[in-house]
Amino acid sequence: MPAELSPIEKAKFVSAKRASDFVETGMRVGLGTGSTAAWMVRCLGERVKNDGLKIKGVPTSSRTAALAQSLGIEVVTLDEAKWLDLTIDGADEYDADLSMIKGGGGAHLQEKVVATASDRMIVIADAAKKVDTLGAFPLPLEVIPFGWQTTKTLVEETLVGMDVLGRTAALRMNGDAPFVTDENNHILDLHLERIGNPRQLSLVMNQIPGVVENGLFIDICDVVVVGHGDGRVEVTDISNGTVEHDSVNLMEHENLFADLG
């Protein structure tokens, strides 16, 4: 393990490594997007290379697809896979009910489609992602480019009646130009500070014309795997109400980090 790898990155890695153990040969697996999900894809790539693991991966973004292919993972579309055994993805925030905010990487639309087409969704995260109440992380809305400013106005007006603290919507930028998703849409980031009723907010936001999908994941996640910088891992399965404690030996995976270098 390189000394320069931060405790947060170590925590992301151990959660990803533990979650990758859920994957078995023959599975169709949704591959998430983001920094923690990238560790998971690398761990699966290592198993493909060293252990002969054979899976079909359905990526949730062009970035994930490129990474998976570079590591020798067979990549197929969701239409080709039709249904998945499980999806492993990260989260920007999650609460005790395993409700989440996703979309910091701008891929929550494809992530939600893939996750809901899976028998199970496993979320990987570091301990800092758990919150008492969702909302500190901006909630992304994917919106169509046509009339996005009108959509933004409608969103902010609708938020007045919602149980939130902040009501500001900002167009996500990529330098001097609007950020563009894989579906050629824009993203509005809602700075809400606190979301009192995530389920209600999700339903209401998706009713606004121009909004394609929001970044609230409700009743989708089945298992959350939380990593710590010292190698400890906590696995919470909400379906059976269990919490397991495990650990990952960081020194056993130096080859993986050497490949990154």
Disulfide bonds with the S-S distance in Angstrom:
none
